[in-house]
Amino acid sequence: MQSVKDILKKFNPLEDRYVSREFQAFGVYLAKKLQDEKRKALYIKFSKTIPRPVLEQALRYVIDANARNRAALFMWKLKELKAFEVKSKNLKD
């Protein structure tokens, strides 16, 4: 994975409108790896809200699988890893 320093070296403010924070750079990275750049905003949101190790685990699974539809397999793997479940809080009366 690229470091923040490498990403900032390649940053062009006229073309790269999405990248101003690290999680945004990771979201763009996910979109490129999954060959689904039209949904960059979705991957940026995932990189902000879902823990990084979960995203990396799902990405490794997709890359190792050599799937035709990488984005769909990535979503399936995130669901399997329970990345979308809301953690319930124990409320005491």
N, C-alpha and C positions, 0 to 999 in steps of 0.2 A: 504494500500500500504506500501511497505517496505521503510525504510529510507535508505539513502546512507550508514550510519554506518552499518546497518544490511547487506546490500549487500556486503560491503567491508570485513566483517567478513567471509562471505562464499566464497569470491573470491579465486580461485585457478589459478595462472598464467599459469600453464601447460595445464589446461583444458578449462578455460574461456577466450578464445582469444578475444571475442567481447567486453568485459567490461573494459573500461578504463575511460569512462566519464559517467555522470549521464544519459544523453539521450540514451546512448547505453544500459544501464541497464534497462531503461524503455522499449526500443524496444524488448529486450529479454523477459521481463515480459509480454508484449503484445503477443508475439509469443507463450509463454507457456499457457496463458489464452485462446487464440484462438485455441489452439491445432494445430498449424501450424508452428512447429519449423524449418521446412526446408526452410522457407522464412524469417528467422531472419533478414537478411539484409534489406528487404523491410520495416519491422516494425521499424528497427533502423532509416532508412531514414525518415519514417513518424514522428517518435518522435523528429527528428531534425528539420523538416521543417513545420510540422503542429502544431498549438498551443495545448498545453497540455489539456486545458479544452475540446476542441473538441474531442480529442482522448479518453479522459475519458468518455465523454458523449456517444460516439459510443460504447465503451466497456461495459458500464453499460447496454445499450440497448440490446446488444448481450447476455450478461450473463442472463438478465431477461427473454429473449425470449426462452432460452433453445433450440436453433437451432441445427440441425444436422451438418450443414456446417457453423461453426462460422465465418470463415475467409471471406466467400462470403457475409454473412450478415453484417459483419463489414465494408467491402468495400462499400456495398450498402448504409449503414448508413452514412459513410463519404461523399459519393457523395450527399446524401440527405441534409447533413449539409453544403454542398458547400465548403468542405475543399480543393478541387482541383482547384477551380476557381482562376485565376490570377487577382489580384487587379489592375485595370487600374488607371493610374496616370493622373491627369488633367494637360495637357501640354499647356502652354500659349505661343503664338507666339510672 
